[in-house]
Amino acid sequence: MKDKKFQKILDAILIPVLAILSGLVLMGIMIALTGKPVWESYGVLFSKAFGCEKVSNCAILTTLERATPIILTGLSAVVAFRSGLFSIGQEGQYLMASIAAGWLGYSIHLPNGVHQSVILVACMAVGAIYGFIPGVLKVKLGVNELLSTIVLNSIATLIIEYMVQFPMRADVSTTAHSPIIDETAQLATFLPGSKWGVGFIIAVVAVIVVFIYLWKTKSGYEQRMAGQSKRFALYGGVPSDKAAIRAMIISGALAGLAGAVEVMGVHRRIMTGFSTGLGFDGVTAAILGQTHPFGVFIVSILFAGLELGAQLGLQLKLGIPRELGATIIGFIILFVAASKFYEGAIDSVRSWFSKSKKVKAKEGGD
């Protein structure tokens, strides 16, 4: 029993690792076609993503800062996916919470500590409400959650653009933006000149909490059972409708937390073009991370690092388009989707080793 469990965990780790390696090999081929030095490109990519020349110029800290909202939106996707709901509404929930964080950050004035806490809770509530809507539509009216979350994402994008352009606009500059939030509303950073700070700690805590919830609590067990086998869950007395709505509320709250952290810890306001697809990046991280909180944490850092390395390294230093990084990530997703190929290869290698051991044991016995 333990061997089978270990084998399952090992396979869950090996498949995304092999997919990532396949993507990097393909990246090398594409770089070679451009006439650029392949090995130097690899070195530049990873040094600009995970290197650290000095404290004031430490790429890994920027990677961790960029990974923070991806971790949170990825956790949001994990909760939904594990509950059998293909929700991609993280972007809309993230944006709606960002509006709340931007407005509460300058419109109310509270003591340090209290102000941040109020905004974080409020943003989680806004995200939860925006996640509750597709959950109710799914349960009560049978509306497909994929369609409803896509529509709600578009609505949220329009709302945030309207809010920035009109009621929340700070001045009449060429780029519309809201006022800077109060210092008491900002999340602290760990180093001067860096935006890596308390937001990352919040993301780490969220990873642990989501893991404990899904794998160590009764409610989490109900969520996973409802996602894995609705009929089994029904016979086991698990109310699937209640589990679906609860999953969407929790998922929305996590995405809302991402919006709060991004406003309070990075931008300090909202502006035109605030929607950069971080919600969809979280969905990608959830898929690559095998819909597991710890997998999401690792993949989000790698994901953010590849984007940063492609931007600061490949493009600025070697003249290779940064879109190559996004292309490689896309191919990695395809490789993960082709998990059956890797499973077959892993089984073949495992079978070969097993036969080799039996042959050696037989020869030793003779």
C-alpha positions in Angstrom: 0.0 0.0 0.0 2.8 2.4 0.9 4.7 1.5 -2.2 1.7 2.3 -4.4 1.2 5.6 -2.6 4.9 6.5 -3.0 4.7 5.5 -6.7 1.7 7.7 -7.2 3.5 10.7 -5.6 6.6 10.0 -7.6 4.6 9.9 -10.9 2.9 13.2 -9.9 6.3 14.8 -9.6 8.0 13.2 -12.6 5.3 14.1 -15.1 5.5 17.9 -14.7 9.3 17.7 -14.4 9.6 15.8 -17.7 7.2 18.2 -19.3 9.3 21.2 -18.2 12.5 19.5 -19.4 10.8 18.8 -22.7 9.8 22.5 -23.0 13.3 23.6 -22.3 14.7 21.3 -24.9 12.2 22.7 -27.4 13.3 26.2 -26.3 16.9 25.3 -27.1 15.9 24.1 -30.6 13.9 27.4 -31.2 16.9 29.5 -30.0 19.2 27.6 -32.3 17.0 28.4 -35.2 17.4 32.1 -34.5 21.2 31.7 -34.7 21.8 32.6 -31.1 24.1 30.6 -28.8 21.9 28.0 -27.0 23.9 27.3 -23.9 24.6 31.0 -23.3 20.8 31.6 -23.7 20.1 29.0 -21.0 22.6 30.6 -18.7 21.2 34.1 -19.2 17.6 32.9 -18.8 18.2 31.3 -15.5 20.7 33.9 -14.1 18.2 36.7 -14.8 15.4 34.7 -13.3 16.9 33.1 -10.2 20.3 34.8 -9.8 21.4 37.4 -7.3 24.3 39.6 -8.1 23.8 41.8 -5.0 21.0 42.6 -2.5 20.0 45.7 -4.5 19.9 43.7 -7.7 18.6 40.3 -6.9 16.5 38.6 -9.6 15.2 35.9 -7.4 13.5 38.4 -5.2 11.7 39.9 -8.2 10.7 36.4 -9.3 9.2 35.7 -5.8 7.4 39.0 -5.9 5.9 38.2 -9.4 5.1 34.7 -8.3 3.0 35.8 -5.3 -0.3 36.6 -7.1 0.2 33.6 -9.3 0.4 31.4 -6.2 -2.8 32.8 -4.8 -4.8 32.6 -8.1 -3.3 29.1 -8.6 -4.6 28.0 -5.2 -8.0 29.5 -6.2 -8.0 27.3 -9.3 -6.9 24.2 -7.3 -9.9 24.5 -4.9 -12.3 24.8 -7.8 -10.7 22.0 -9.9 -10.5 19.6 -6.9 -14.2 20.2 -6.4 -15.0 19.2 -9.9 -15.6 22.7 -11.2 -13.7 24.0 -14.2 -13.8 27.7 -13.0 -11.5 30.1 -14.8 -13.0 33.1 -13.0 -9.9 34.0 -11.0 -9.1 37.0 -13.3 -12.5 38.6 -12.6 -12.4 37.9 -8.9 -8.9 39.3 -8.7 -9.9 42.5 -10.6 -13.0 43.1 -8.5 -11.0 42.8 -5.3 -8.3 45.1 -6.7 -11.0 47.8 -7.1 -12.0 47.3 -3.4 -8.3 47.4 -2.3 -7.6 50.6 -4.3 -10.7 52.4 -3.0 -10.4 51.4 0.6 -6.7 52.2 0.6 -7.3 55.9 0.1 -10.9 56.6 1.1 -10.8 55.4 4.7 -8.1 56.2 7.2 -7.3 53.7 9.9 -4.2 52.9 12.1 -1.4 50.8 10.7 -2.2 47.1 11.0 -5.9 47.7 11.3 -6.1 49.3 7.8 -4.3 46.4 6.1 -6.4 43.8 7.9 -9.7 45.5 6.9 -8.7 45.7 3.3 -7.5 42.1 3.1 -10.8 40.8 4.7 -12.9 43.1 2.5 -11.1 41.9 -0.7 -11.5 38.3 0.2 -15.2 39.0 0.7 -15.5 40.7 -2.6 -13.8 37.9 -4.4 -15.9 35.3 -2.5 -19.1 37.1 -3.6 -17.9 37.3 -7.2 -17.1 33.5 -7.0 -20.5 32.8 -5.4 -22.4 34.1 -8.4 -21.2 31.4 -10.9 -21.6 28.8 -8.1 -25.2 29.7 -7.7 -25.8 29.8 -11.4 -24.3 26.3 -11.7 -26.3 24.8 -8.9 -29.6 26.5 -9.3 -29.9 27.1 -13.0 -27.4 24.6 -14.5 -25.3 27.3 -16.1 -21.9 25.9 -17.1 -19.3 27.5 -14.8 -16.8 27.8 -17.6 -19.1 30.0 -19.6 -20.3 32.1 -16.6 -16.8 32.8 -15.3 -15.6 33.8 -18.8 -18.5 36.3 -19.0 -17.9 37.6 -15.4 -14.2 38.1 -16.3 -15.1 40.3 -19.2 -17.5 42.3 -17.0 -14.9 42.8 -14.3 -12.4 44.1 -16.9 -14.9 46.6 -18.1 -15.8 47.7 -14.5 -12.2 48.3 -13.4 -11.5 50.3 -16.6 -14.6 52.4 -15.9 -13.7 52.9 -12.2 -10.2 54.0 -13.1 -11.3 56.3 -15.9 -14.0 58.1 -14.0 -15.0 57.8 -10.3 -11.6 56.7 -8.9 -9.4 58.8 -11.3 -6.7 60.8 -9.4 -6.0 63.4 -12.1 -6.2 64.2 -15.8 -2.8 62.6 -16.8 -2.5 60.7 -20.0 -2.6 57.4 -18.1 -5.6 57.0 -15.8 -4.9 55.8 -12.3 -6.4 56.0 -8.8 -4.8 57.9 -5.9 -1.9 56.2 -4.1 -3.2 54.3 -1.1 -2.3 55.4 2.4 0.9 54.1 4.0 -1.2 52.4 6.6 -2.8 50.4 3.8 0.5 49.3 2.2 2.1 45.9 2.9 5.6 46.1 4.1 8.6 45.0 2.0 11.6 43.2 3.3 14.4 45.1 1.5 14.7 48.7 0.3 14.0 49.0 -3.5 12.3 45.7 -3.6 8.6 44.9 -3.6 9.0 41.4 -2.3 7.5 41.4 1.2 4.6 40.5 3.4 2.5 39.5 0.4 4.7 36.5 -0.2 4.4 35.4 3.4 0.6 35.6 3.0 0.9 33.4 -0.1 3.0 30.8 1.7 0.5 30.7 4.6 -2.3 30.3 2.0 -0.6 27.3 0.5 -0.4 25.6 3.9 -4.0 26.5 4.8 -5.4 25.2 1.5 -3.4 21.9 1.8 -4.7 21.4 5.4 -8.2 22.2 4.3 -8.3 19.9 1.3 -6.5 16.9 2.8 -6.9 17.2 6.5 -10.4 18.3 7.2 -13.9 16.8 6.7 -15.1 19.7 4.5 -12.0 19.4 2.3 -12.6 15.6 2.0 -16.1 16.4 0.8 -14.8 18.8 -1.7 -12.4 16.3 -3.2 -15.0 13.5 -3.2 -17.5 15.7 -5.0 -14.9 16.4 -7.6 -13.6 12.9 -8.1 -16.8 11.0 -8.1 -20.2 12.8 -7.7 -22.1 9.5 -7.5 -19.8 8.2 -4.8 -20.1 11.5 -2.9 -23.9 11.3 -3.3 -24.1 7.8 -1.8 -21.7 8.9 0.9 -24.1 11.6 2.0 -22.0 14.5 0.6 -24.2 17.4 -0.5 -22.6 18.1 -3.9 -24.5 21.4 -4.4 -23.4 22.7 -1.1 -19.8 21.6 -1.8 -19.9 23.3 -5.2 -21.0 26.7 -3.8 -18.6 26.4 -0.9 -15.7 25.7 -3.4 -16.6 28.7 -5.5 -16.7 31.0 -2.4 -13.3 29.8 -1.2 -11.9 30.0 -4.7 -13.1 33.5 -5.1 -11.8 34.6 -1.7 -8.3 33.3 -2.6 -8.3 35.2 -5.9 -9.6 38.3 -4.1 -6.6 38.0 -1.7 -4.3 38.0 -4.8 -5.9 41.3 -5.9 -5.4 42.8 -2.5 -1.8 41.8 -2.2 -1.0 43.1 -5.7 -2.5 46.5 -4.9 -1.2 46.8 -1.4 2.2 45.4 -1.9 3.2 46.2 -5.5 1.3 48.9 -7.4 -0.1 50.9 -4.4 -3.1 51.8 -6.7 -5.0 50.6 -9.7 -4.5 52.0 -13.2 -5.5 51.5 -16.9 -4.4 48.1 -18.1 -4.3 46.6 -14.5 -5.7 43.4 -16.0 -2.5 41.5 -17.1 -3.9 38.0 -17.1 -2.6 37.0 -13.6 -5.8 35.0 -13.1 -5.2 32.9 -16.1 -1.5 32.5 -15.1 -2.9 31.0 -11.9 -5.0 28.5 -13.8 -1.8 27.5 -15.8 0.1 27.1 -12.5 -2.7 24.9 -11.1 -2.6 22.6 -14.2 1.2 22.4 -14.2 1.3 21.8 -10.5 -1.0 18.8 -10.7 -3.8 20.7 -8.9 -1.8 20.4 -5.6 -1.0 23.5 -3.4 2.7 22.6 -3.1 2.9 21.9 -6.8 1.3 25.3 -7.5 3.9 27.0 -5.2 6.8 25.5 -7.1 5.4 26.0 -10.6 4.4 29.6 -9.9 8.0 30.5 -9.0 9.3 28.7 -12.1 6.6 30.3 -14.2 7.4 33.8 -12.9 11.1 33.2 -13.3 10.8 32.1 -17.0 8.8 35.2 -17.8 11.3 37.5 -16.0 14.3 35.7 -17.5 12.8 35.9 -21.0 12.2 39.6 -20.5 15.4 40.8 -18.8 17.7 38.2 -20.2 16.8 36.9 -23.6 15.3 40.1 -24.9 17.5 42.8 -23.4 20.8 41.0 -23.4 20.6 38.6 -26.4 17.9 40.2 -28.5 15.6 37.2 -28.4 11.9 38.1 -28.3 10.5 37.7 -24.7 7.4 36.1 -26.3 9.6 33.0 -26.5 9.1 32.5 -22.8 5.4 32.5 -23.0 5.6 30.2 -26.0 7.7 27.7 -24.1 5.2 27.8 -21.2 2.4 27.1 -23.6 4.3 24.0 -24.9 5.0 22.8 -21.4 1.2 22.9 -20.8 0.7 20.8 -23.9 3.3 18.4 -22.7 1.6 18.1 -19.3 -1.7 17.5 -21.1 0.0 14.6 -22.9 0.7 12.9 -19.6 -0.2 9.5 -21.0 2.9 9.6 -23.1 5.1 10.2 -20.0 3.2 7.7 -17.9 3.8 5.1 -20.6 7.5 5.9 -20.7 7.8 5.8 -16.9 6.0 2.5 -16.8 8.3 1.1 -19.5 11.4 2.2 -17.5 10.0 0.9 -14.3 9.2 -2.5 -16.0 12.7 -2.7 -17.4 14.3 -2.1 -14.0 12.0 -4.7 -12.5 12.9 -7.3 -15.1 16.6 -6.5 -14.7 16.4 -7.1 -10.9 14.6 -10.4 -11.4 17.2 -11.6 -13.9 20.1 -10.6 -11.6 18.4 -12.2 -8.6 17.9 -15.4 -10.7 21.5 -15.4 -11.8 22.7 -14.8 -8.2 20.5 -17.7 -7.1 22.0 -20.0 -9.7 
